Amino acid sequence: MFLTFLIIMDPIGNIPMFCSVTNGLEQSLRLKILQKAIFFAGIILLIFGVFGKILLSFFGITPGAFYISGGILFFTISYEMIQSKPRSRQTPATSTEPQDSMMLAVFPLAIPLIAGPGMITTVIFTIATENFTLHKALILLAALTICLAIQYTSLRFGSILLRIFGTTGMFVLEKIMGLILAALSIQLIYDGLVKLNVLH
């Protein structure tokens, strides 16, 4: 669960976009924006975690169908990671005014950079699986908290990490994460077909 969240959240791949969005802002303001972005992203993911299963039941979506849809979405994300294509969740901001800069915490940082469609789908997918217990809910909350902490650390010290790993290192890391996510997406599609009794 933790590794899945970490790969989907992609803290390494988000560094260049965060630096681009907050370029030209004072360090103290960038830190405040980052803190609010992490907070808002956590709240959004928790909301979908609590009400996600209710939404699926309301719309009559079976676990098998959700497995397949999640697998297709994950494969799309992994393909973009492997091909180094810009993702729609990475929407740069145009304003650098201090009054407007705090809005960057909500968009595009919290949504869709950190709590993007992939992460929201992953959280709902984890909650919606059968035999979901309180123990598993606590594990999910812990995994999500750790991933957000890693995301915060990665973005806060992004410029340092860029100097340490270099462009090539960041490139290789994202490709490895993309390959792992691609394999996971195929497994989800297969599991969904099994649950729908298409495969045995």
Disulfide bonds with the S-S distance in Angstrom:
none
